[in-house]
Amino acid sequence: MVLANDQIYHIFNRAIDRQTIFNTRWEYGRAVEAFRFCRFADLPFRFSHLLNLPEGDRQRVIQDLNQNKEKLVDIIAFCIMPNHFHFILKQLKDNGISKFISNFTNSYTKYFNTKHERKGHLFEGLFKAVLVETDEQLIHLSRYIHLNPVASFLVKVGDLENHPWSSFPEYLNLTSDNLCQKEVVLGYFSSIEAYKQFVLDQVKYAQELEKIKHLLIET
């Protein structure tokens, strides 16, 4: 799969047989920290090695990566669900998205297989990628991704802004995280509150999917 630099894509994949692969807060957190690390190019070591470092050293490594390392991708938005994931990614380097997803899924698969005493693949083949062609598609896609936990009845609407396994809290400045390039989306809105209302006022939209149906393939 050849993806173009400086283009934005909806990237998604799910677990084989739709099995639940993110079961606990620790597993969700492991996934988020893995892709936080894997977005950088020319990594000094594997993510598993990073986790074995003392907390202070681990934070210094992440800080150094943020300050000095080129990235494979910009993460614009994300959501991790019990049996699948969604990203909006901008590719920055040749094969950047493929390398990022490969590093992330391989790392998580090794962890999950070890923890659950299983072998083999965890995700359904190659990830799916759809080019985001217009600004309108981008903002509606971000809304779809951020509403995914509500559409799947994983959380209530009132709890969505505090749901930690998507970028929605970061978009609302409810976390100090700087994982996402959120201004790529928020720049189209007059305020953070306006974006929040854009998402929350159209909850049923997450189940209709009409405006971005062709972007979703088999989600």
C-alpha positions as CSV (number, residue, x, y, z in Angstrom):
1,M,0.0,0.0,0.0
2,V,1.6,3.3,-1.2
3,L,0.5,6.3,0.8
4,A,1.5,9.9,-0.1
5,N,3.5,12.2,2.1
6,D,1.7,15.3,3.5
7,Q,-1.7,13.7,2.9
8,I,-4.2,12.9,5.6
9,Y,-5.7,9.4,6.0
10,H,-8.3,7.6,8.0
11,I,-6.5,4.5,9.3
12,F,-8.3,1.6,11.0
13,N,-8.1,-2.0,11.8
14,R,-9.8,-4.5,14.1
15,A,-9.0,-7.7,15.9
16,I,-9.3,-11.1,14.2
17,D,-12.9,-12.5,14.7
18,R,-13.7,-9.1,16.4
19,Q,-12.4,-10.5,19.6
20,T,-11.8,-8.0,22.5
21,I,-8.2,-7.2,22.7
22,F,-8.3,-4.1,24.9
23,N,-9.8,-5.5,28.1
24,T,-8.5,-3.3,30.9
25,R,-7.3,0.2,31.6
26,W,-3.8,-1.2,31.6
27,E,-4.2,-2.7,28.1
28,Y,-5.7,0.5,26.8
29,G,-2.9,2.5,28.4
30,R,-0.3,0.2,27.0
31,A,-1.7,0.8,23.5
32,V,-1.7,4.6,23.8
33,E,1.8,4.7,25.2
34,A,3.0,2.3,22.4
35,F,1.7,4.5,19.6
36,R,3.0,7.6,21.4
37,F,6.4,6.1,21.1
38,C,6.1,4.5,17.7
39,R,5.2,7.7,15.8
40,F,8.9,8.7,15.8
41,A,11.4,7.8,13.2
42,D,14.7,6.1,13.9
43,L,13.8,4.9,17.4
44,P,16.7,4.2,19.7
45,F,15.2,0.9,21.0
46,R,12.0,-1.1,21.2
47,F,9.0,0.1,23.2
48,S,9.4,-2.9,25.6
49,H,12.8,-1.6,26.5
50,L,11.4,1.9,27.3
51,L,9.0,0.3,29.7
52,N,11.8,-1.3,31.6
53,L,13.5,2.0,32.3
54,P,12.9,3.9,35.6
55,E,10.1,6.4,35.4
56,G,12.4,9.4,35.4
57,D,14.5,7.9,32.6
58,R,11.4,7.0,30.6
59,Q,10.1,10.6,30.8
60,R,13.5,11.9,29.7
61,V,13.5,9.6,26.6
62,I,10.0,10.8,25.6
63,Q,11.0,14.4,26.1
64,D,14.1,13.9,24.0
65,L,12.1,12.3,21.2
66,N,9.6,15.2,21.3
67,Q,12.4,17.7,21.0
68,N,14.9,16.1,18.7
69,K,13.4,13.3,16.6
70,E,11.6,13.5,13.3
71,K,8.2,11.8,13.2
72,L,6.8,9.3,10.8
73,V,3.3,10.7,11.2
74,D,1.3,13.4,12.8
75,I,-1.5,12.0,14.9
76,I,-4.5,14.3,14.3
77,A,-7.1,12.2,16.2
78,F,-7.6,8.7,17.5
79,C,-9.9,6.3,19.3
80,I,-9.1,2.9,20.8
81,M,-12.1,0.6,21.0
82,P,-12.4,-2.8,22.6
83,N,-11.7,-4.7,19.3
84,H,-10.5,-2.0,16.9
85,F,-8.8,1.3,16.5
86,H,-9.1,4.5,14.5
87,F,-6.6,7.1,13.6
88,I,-6.5,10.3,11.5
89,L,-2.9,10.5,10.4
90,K,-0.8,12.8,8.3
91,Q,2.1,11.0,6.7
92,L,5.4,12.9,7.1
93,K,8.0,10.4,5.7
94,D,8.0,7.8,3.0
95,N,6.1,4.7,4.2
96,G,5.6,6.6,7.5
97,I,2.1,5.3,8.1
98,S,2.9,1.7,7.3
99,K,6.0,1.8,9.6
100,F,4.0,3.5,12.4
101,I,1.1,1.0,12.3
102,S,3.5,-2.0,11.9
103,N,5.6,-0.9,14.9
104,F,2.5,-0.2,17.0
105,T,0.5,-3.4,16.2
106,N,3.6,-5.7,16.4
107,S,4.5,-4.2,19.8
108,Y,0.9,-4.6,21.1
109,T,0.5,-8.1,19.7
110,K,3.7,-9.4,21.4
111,Y,2.5,-7.9,24.7
112,F,-1.0,-9.3,24.3
113,N,0.1,-12.7,23.3
114,T,2.5,-13.0,26.1
115,K,0.0,-11.8,28.7
116,H,-2.8,-14.1,27.4
117,E,-0.6,-17.1,26.5
118,R,-1.6,-17.1,22.8
119,K,0.2,-17.2,19.5
120,G,-0.3,-15.8,16.1
121,H,-1.8,-12.6,14.5
122,L,-4.0,-10.3,16.5
123,F,-5.3,-7.9,13.9
124,E,-7.1,-8.5,10.6
125,G,-4.3,-8.4,7.9
126,L,-3.2,-5.1,6.6
127,F,-4.7,-2.0,8.1
128,K,-7.2,-0.1,6.0
129,A,-6.5,3.4,4.7
130,V,-8.8,6.0,3.1
131,L,-7.6,9.4,1.9
132,V,-9.3,12.4,3.4
133,E,-9.9,14.6,0.4
134,T,-11.7,17.7,1.8
135,D,-11.8,19.8,4.9
136,E,-15.5,18.9,5.4
137,Q,-14.6,15.2,5.4
138,L,-11.8,15.9,7.9
139,I,-14.0,17.6,10.5
140,H,-16.9,15.1,10.1
141,L,-14.5,12.2,10.3
142,S,-13.0,13.6,13.5
143,R,-16.5,13.8,14.9
144,Y,-17.3,10.2,13.9
145,I,-14.1,8.9,15.6
146,H,-14.7,10.9,18.8
147,L,-18.3,9.6,18.9
148,N,-17.3,6.0,18.3
149,P,-17.5,5.1,22.1
150,V,-21.1,6.5,22.3
151,A,-22.2,4.9,19.0
152,S,-21.0,1.6,20.3
153,F,-22.7,2.1,23.7
154,L,-19.3,1.9,25.4
155,V,-19.8,5.1,27.3
156,K,-22.7,7.6,27.9
157,V,-22.7,10.9,26.1
158,G,-22.1,12.7,29.4
159,D,-19.0,10.7,30.0
160,L,-17.5,11.1,26.6
161,E,-15.3,14.2,27.3
162,N,-13.6,12.3,30.1
163,H,-13.1,9.1,28.1
164,P,-9.3,8.6,28.2
165,W,-8.9,6.3,25.2
166,S,-9.6,8.8,22.5
167,S,-8.3,12.3,21.7
168,F,-11.5,14.0,22.6
169,P,-10.4,15.1,26.1
170,E,-7.2,16.5,24.5
171,Y,-9.3,18.5,22.0
172,L,-11.2,20.0,24.9
173,N,-8.1,20.9,26.8
174,L,-9.1,18.6,29.6
175,T,-5.6,17.0,29.6
176,S,-2.1,18.3,29.4
177,D,-1.3,15.8,26.7
178,N,0.2,17.0,23.5
179,L,0.0,13.8,21.5
180,C,-2.3,15.1,18.7
181,Q,-2.0,17.9,16.1
182,K,-5.5,19.0,17.1
183,E,-5.3,22.4,15.5
184,V,-5.6,20.8,12.1
185,V,-9.2,20.2,13.0
186,L,-9.9,22.9,15.6
187,G,-8.6,25.6,13.2
188,Y,-12.0,25.2,11.4
189,F,-13.9,26.2,14.5
190,S,-14.3,29.5,16.4
191,S,-13.5,28.0,19.7
192,I,-13.0,24.7,21.6
193,E,-16.6,25.0,22.8
194,A,-17.8,25.3,19.2
195,Y,-16.1,22.0,18.3
196,K,-17.5,20.3,21.5
197,Q,-21.0,21.3,20.4
198,F,-20.3,20.2,16.9
199,V,-19.6,16.7,18.3
200,L,-22.1,16.5,21.1
201,D,-25.1,18.1,19.4
202,Q,-25.1,15.4,16.7
203,V,-24.8,12.2,18.6
204,K,-27.3,10.4,16.3
205,Y,-25.0,11.3,13.4
206,A,-22.5,8.7,14.6
207,Q,-25.0,6.0,13.8
208,E,-26.1,7.5,10.4
209,L,-22.6,8.0,9.0
210,E,-24.0,9.5,5.7
211,K,-21.5,12.3,5.1
212,I,-18.5,10.0,5.6
213,K,-19.9,6.6,4.7
214,H,-17.4,6.1,1.8
215,L,-14.5,6.8,4.2
216,L,-15.4,4.0,6.6
217,I,-15.3,0.8,4.4
218,E,-15.9,-2.0,6.9
219,T,-15.6,-0.4,10.4
